Amino acid sequence: MSSTAQSTPVVSPPGQDEHRPAFPFESKVLTRLTPTLRKFILLGKVAIVTGVTSSGGRGLGFNIAQSLCESGIRGLAIFDMQQQLGETAAREMSKETGVDVRFYKVDVRDEHEIAAAVADMAERFGRIDVLVNAAGIAE
Ligand SMILES: NC(=O)c1ccc[n+]([C@@H]2O[C@H](COP(=O)([O-])OP(=O)(O)OC[C@H]3O[C@@H](n4cnc5c(N)ncnc54)[C@H](O)[C@@H]3O)[C@@H](O)[C@H]2O)c1
């Protein structure tokens, strides 16, 4: 077993989410990547993730949003119905990673709310590269 695997705590009980802070992307890692691997990072991209709240769920969207912020993106929109939890998630991720993370109160069943939020994102960032749909009801 590698030392990294040994130092990673096992989530207990299995399946329960564990809150951990996100880490900022460090541009110095670029110098250690091969030209091929450099094509696989998300430097400067802009993403939307639906279904992101900071706690209380198993948080697929939350964990995906954190991963994107750690992968070099410059802008992220969180679309979720839960305003308070969504705003907290956006604030925390921004603070931890330096990425411009914005919360939009959006019910993904409402096409008008989606259109307004997407238009605002496109205007602010000039592009949208990634969409991850994680909004849903787990049980
Ligand atoms: N967690 C898993 O292991 C797993 C596995 C397979 C499938 N899924 C599916 O993935 C989805 C997300 O799962 P999760 O565990 O992250 O759930 P979660 O409850 O932790 O998060 C779901 C998020 O979606 C948001 N949401 C729900 N309805 C919405 C709507 N109409 N508009 C906007 N936001 C909305 C909630 O506010 C919440 O933030 C669910 O549909 C679940 O069934 C989850």
The ligand as an ORCA input file, in Angstrom:
! r2SCAN-3c Opt
* xyz 0 1
  N     -24.970      9.652     -3.985
  C     -24.948      8.532     -4.700
  O     -24.228      7.566     -4.400
  C     -25.814      8.394     -5.945
  C     -25.668      7.265     -6.746
  C     -26.431      7.171     -7.929
  C     -27.322      8.190     -8.263
  N     -27.421      9.283     -7.445
  C     -28.364     10.324     -7.848
  O     -27.616     11.548     -8.038
  C     -28.434     12.653     -7.615
  C     -27.688     13.455     -6.533
  O     -27.429     12.638     -5.407
  P     -26.741     13.213     -4.096
  O     -26.419     12.030     -3.260
  O     -25.663     14.161     -4.453
  O     -27.995     13.971     -3.441
  P     -28.003     15.251     -2.443
  O     -29.343     15.209     -1.789
  O     -26.786     15.310     -1.602
  O     -27.948     16.493     -3.422
  C     -28.968     16.757     -4.332
  C     -28.979     18.249     -4.575
  O     -29.907     18.530     -5.629
  C     -30.643     19.677     -5.264
  N     -31.916     19.635     -5.977
  C     -32.898     18.717     -5.891
  N     -33.915     19.017     -6.733
  C     -33.536     20.159     -7.369
  C     -34.157     20.974     -8.359
  N     -35.371     20.679     -8.864
  N     -33.500     22.082     -8.797
  C     -32.294     22.381     -8.299
  N     -31.650     21.672     -7.366
  C     -32.271     20.552     -6.895
  C     -30.786     19.592     -3.752
  O     -31.078     20.858     -3.181
  C     -29.395     19.065     -3.359
  O     -28.483     20.114     -3.170
  C     -29.752     12.051     -7.112
  O     -30.694     12.088     -8.162
  C     -29.388     10.609     -6.782
  O     -30.505      9.762     -6.877
  C     -26.699      9.405     -6.312
*
